[in-house]
C-alpha cells in the first residue's frame, strides 16, 4: 500500500504560478512512477504529466508542456508539479498517482496507476 497526500493548491490569477507537492508513504521502498492527473470541471480525468523512478523519463500533456515542470526527490519520496503561466482552463482538482508495475517508463492512462491521493484544488481566475 502506498499513501499519497497532495498539497499546494489554491486560488491564483491567470498568469500566476503554483507548486504542488505529493508526499508518498507506506511501501515506498519499491520503485514506482509518479504522475499527476486532473479532471477539469465537467470533463474526464486527463493526464497532466509523470516521471519515472529514476527521473530519466518525464512526459507532459500537450496542454501543459512548456508551462508545467515535474520533479522528484526519491530520498524524501516527494514529487512536485511546478505550474507557471496558469490559465483558467487549468482549474481542476489535481491528483497524484503511483504506478508500481512500470517504474521505468511513463504511462498516460489513469487506469494503469495503482494508488491515488485525495487531490488538491487549483483555481485560476481570469
HELIX and SHEET records of a PDB file:
HELIX    1   1 UNK A   74  UNK A   76  5                                   3    
HELIX    2   2 UNK A   88  UNK A   90  5                                   3    
HELIX    3   3 UNK A  110  UNK A  112  5                                   3    
SHEET    1   A 4 UNK A   2  UNK A   7  0                                        
SHEET    2   A 4 UNK A  18  UNK A  26 -1                                        
SHEET    3   A 4 UNK A  78  UNK A  83 -1                                        
SHEET    4   A 4 UNK A  68  UNK A  73 -1                                        
SHEET    1   B 6 UNK A  10  UNK A  13  0                                        
SHEET    2   B 6 UNK A 120  UNK A 125  1                                        
SHEET    3   B 6 UNK A  92  UNK A  99 -1                                        
SHEET    4   B 6 UNK A  33  UNK A  40 -1                                        
SHEET    5   B 6 UNK A  45  UNK A  51 -1                                        
SHEET    6   B 6 UNK A  58  UNK A  60 -1                                        
SHEET    1   C 4 UNK A  10  UNK A  13  0                                        
SHEET    2   C 4 UNK A 120  UNK A 125  1                                        
SHEET    3   C 4 UNK A  92  UNK A  99 -1                                        
SHEET    4   C 4 UNK A 115  UNK A 116 -1                                        
END                                                                             
